[in-house]
Amino acid sequence: MPGTMAHNVPMRSRHFTPALANKSLPLVRKIVADILETGKALKSLSLQENSEAREQGLEEAQDRLAQLFHELAQIGCSFRDWNFEIGLVDFPAIIEGQEVLLCWRSDEDSVAWYHGLHEGYAGRKPIPDALLPDEDEERVCT
């Protein structure tokens, strides 16, 4: 297949607090919506019979996905849903002295879950209430 998708675009080196991750959600939501749309188009194209138009469409979709993954990496987060169904995004963070990933799904209102670096989605736990921002103040994740 022509072109390559950048599945593991390196993230900028930064840690998010839950408040900062939530502040980034308006832009992240738009990018993830574009990723899901493009990913579904890519999956559909991959099922079509071989043709020049199919190959061109696949290459364009892969290039677009690479651009979108890069946009998320510039923010400091990464896309983790390679089936292009739920729009899963991880934000690097530190909770209770441990490096973790704040975890958000595109159908969730806010970033409220996290998991260890090697636990994945199945290991999601609620972010401790003390680290979640109040409506009027932001708290730092330590």
C-alpha positions in Angstrom: 0.0 0.0 0.0 1.5 3.4 -0.9 2.2 5.9 1.8 2.7 5.2 5.4 0.7 6.1 8.5 2.5 7.5 11.4 1.1 5.4 14.2 3.7 6.4 16.7 4.3 10.1 16.1 6.5 11.2 19.1 4.6 13.4 21.5 6.1 16.7 22.7 7.8 16.2 26.1 5.3 17.6 28.5 3.0 16.5 31.3 -0.6 17.5 31.5 -2.7 18.3 34.6 -6.3 17.2 34.3 -7.2 20.9 34.0 -4.8 21.5 31.1 -5.9 18.3 29.3 -9.5 19.5 29.6 -8.6 23.0 28.4 -7.1 21.4 25.2 -10.3 19.3 24.5 -12.0 21.8 22.1 -9.1 21.5 19.7 -8.5 17.8 20.4 -12.2 17.0 19.8 -12.0 18.6 16.3 -8.8 16.8 15.4 -10.2 13.5 16.7 -13.4 13.9 14.7 -11.3 14.4 11.6 -9.2 11.3 12.4 -12.4 9.2 12.9 -13.9 10.4 9.6 -10.7 9.9 7.7 -10.0 6.5 9.3 -13.5 5.2 8.5 -13.0 6.4 4.9 -9.6 4.5 4.8 -11.3 1.4 6.1 -14.0 1.6 3.5 -11.5 2.2 0.7 -9.4 -0.8 1.8 -12.4 -3.0 1.2 -12.8 -1.9 -2.4 -11.4 -3.7 -5.4 -8.0 -2.6 -6.5 -8.0 0.4 -8.8 -5.9 3.5 -9.4 -8.6 5.6 -7.7 -8.6 3.3 -4.7 -4.8 3.5 -4.4 -4.9 7.3 -4.7 -7.7 7.5 -2.1 -5.8 5.2 0.3 -2.6 7.3 -0.1 -4.5 10.6 0.5 -6.3 9.2 3.6 -3.0 7.9 5.0 -1.3 11.3 4.4 -4.2 13.1 6.0 -4.1 10.8 9.1 -0.4 11.4 9.4 -1.0 15.2 9.4 -3.8 14.8 12.0 -1.6 12.5 14.3 1.1 15.2 14.0 -1.3 17.9 15.1 -2.1 15.9 18.2 1.6 15.3 18.9 2.2 19.0 18.7 -0.4 19.5 21.4 1.3 16.8 23.4 -1.2 13.9 23.3 -1.6 10.8 21.1 -4.4 8.9 19.4 -4.8 5.3 20.4 -7.9 3.9 18.6 -6.6 2.1 15.5 -10.1 0.8 14.7 -11.3 4.4 14.4 -14.4 3.7 16.5 -14.2 5.5 19.8 -11.5 8.2 19.4 -9.2 7.3 22.3 -6.6 9.9 23.2 -3.8 9.7 25.9 -2.2 12.7 27.6 1.0 12.1 29.6 0.8 13.1 33.2 2.1 12.5 36.7 -0.2 11.3 39.4 1.0 10.4 42.9 4.6 10.6 41.6 4.0 8.1 38.9 4.1 8.7 35.1 0.6 7.8 33.8 -1.6 8.6 30.8 -4.7 10.6 31.2 -7.2 8.9 29.0 -10.1 10.4 27.1 -12.7 9.0 24.7 -14.4 11.2 22.1 -17.8 10.4 23.6 -16.8 11.7 27.1 -17.4 15.2 28.2 -14.1 15.6 30.0 -10.8 14.0 30.8 -11.6 12.1 34.0 -9.7 8.8 33.7 -6.1 7.6 33.7 -4.1 4.5 33.4 -0.5 3.4 33.9 1.9 3.6 30.9 1.6 -0.2 30.2 -2.0 -0.9 31.4 -3.9 0.5 28.5 -7.6 1.3 28.2 -8.6 -1.8 30.3 -6.7 -0.4 33.2 -8.5 2.9 33.4 -9.2 4.4 36.8 -10.9 7.6 37.8 -8.6 10.6 38.3 -8.6 11.3 42.1 -11.1 14.0 42.9 -8.4 16.1 44.6 -6.7 16.5 41.2 -9.8 17.4 39.2 -10.3 21.2 38.9 -13.1 22.9 40.7 -15.3 25.1 38.5 -13.5 28.2 39.7 -9.9 26.9 40.2 -7.4 24.7 38.6 -5.3 22.3 40.7 -1.9 21.0 39.8 -1.4 17.3 39.4 1.6 16.1 41.5 
